[in-house]
C-alpha cells in the first residue's frame, strides 16, 4: 500500500473520530438539557442545543484560530 493511501486512510479515520465525538457531545448536552427542562418539547430542546453551540463559553466566535470576520465577505 502506498503512503498516500495510508495517509488518506488515517486522515479519514481521524475525521470520522472527530465527527463521532462532536455527535456524542451534542447528545450529552441534549440529555443534560432534558434533565434541566423536563417539560420541554423536542423543538425547544433543539433550540437550546443550537443556542449552546452558538454561544458556548470559549467559542463565542467559533472554534477557529484568528480574528472574527463578517460573512459573507463584502466584494469591496
NORBEL-V905844 format. One record per residue. RES is the residue in one letter. PSI is psi in degrees with one decimal (none if undefined). BURIAL is 1 if it has 24 or more other C-alpha atoms within 12 Angstrom, else 0. Layout:
# NORBEL-V905844
RES/PSI/BURIAL  RES/PSI/BURIAL
This chain:
# NORBEL-V905844
X/139.6/0  X/161.3/0  X/-36.5/0  X/-44.2/0  X/-33.8/0  X/-44.3/0  X/-42.9/0  X/-33.7/0  X/-40.9/0  X/-40.7/0  X/-43.5/0  X/-41.1/0  X/-42.8/0  X/-40.8/0  X/-45.8/0  X/-40.8/0  X/-43.9/0  X/-42.7/0  X/-39.3/0  X/-41.6/0  X/-39.1/0  X/-46.3/0  X/-42.1/0  X/-40.8/0  X/-42.3/0  X/-41.4/0  X/-40.4/0  X/-40.6/0  X/-40.0/1  X/-44.7/1  X/-42.0/0  X/-44.6/0  X/-36.2/1  X/-37.9/0  X/-40.1/0  X/-27.4/0  X/71.2/0  X/-24.6/0  X/2.3/0  X/144.7/0  X/168.2/0  X/-40.4/0  X/-39.1/0  X/-41.2/0  X/-43.1/1  X/-40.7/0  X/-40.1/0  X/-38.8/1  X/-45.7/1  X/-43.2/0  X/-42.3/0  X/-44.2/0  X/-34.3/0  X/-19.6/0  X/11.0/0  X/144.0/0  X/135.0/0  X/-10.3/0  X/36.7/0  X/-28.6/0  X/19.5/0  X/-176.8/0  X/0.9/0  X/155.9/0  X/159.0/0  X/-175.3/0  X/146.7/0  X/145.5/0  X/159.3/0  X/146.3/0  X/137.3/0  X/157.5/0  X/141.7/0  X/155.0/0  X/29.5/0  X/none/0
